[in-house]
Amino acid sequence: MNRINTAHHRLQQASDLAAVLDAAYQAFEEMLSVIHPAQDPASGWFATYVMAAASAANGRNALALAPSLPRRPLLAVPAEQGPGPGERPERVAEAVAGLGELVAGRLASAAVGARDTGDRDACGQAARNALDICGLLSGRP
């Protein structure tokens, strides 16, 4: 879960709109990097993880349209960077939901201060996707 912890720290340290957008974009990428390997069709978590992955991808895609997002090439996340072998689904869900909560809060705050309508819209949509992730992964027994 080091990638999730790193994304969490980076988002906490982001100080301006461009940095928040970039850190939130990367946070969605990191969420996907741990959710995808955890998607086991034999697990009771499978459908929840599939829906959480869709919300993470939608949030990332919403931010890709933000005019103030620094442009850089997209890098594929190697599969071995996902959760460690035997990582409990509950632990993955807890870590991703915690990051989602931070993403939602930082993007909601960024939307308020954003001058460009495109940035406000992207932040708002991505924040809603992050809240969806929290709801999906926090509401499981």
Secondary structure by P-SEA (a helix, b strand, c coil): caaaaaaaaaaaacccaaaaaaaaaaaaaaaaaaaaaaccccccaaaaaaaaaaaaaaaaaaaaaccccccccbbbbbccccccccccaaaaaaaaaaaaaaaaaaaaaaaaacccaaaaaaaaaaaaaaaaaaaaaaacc
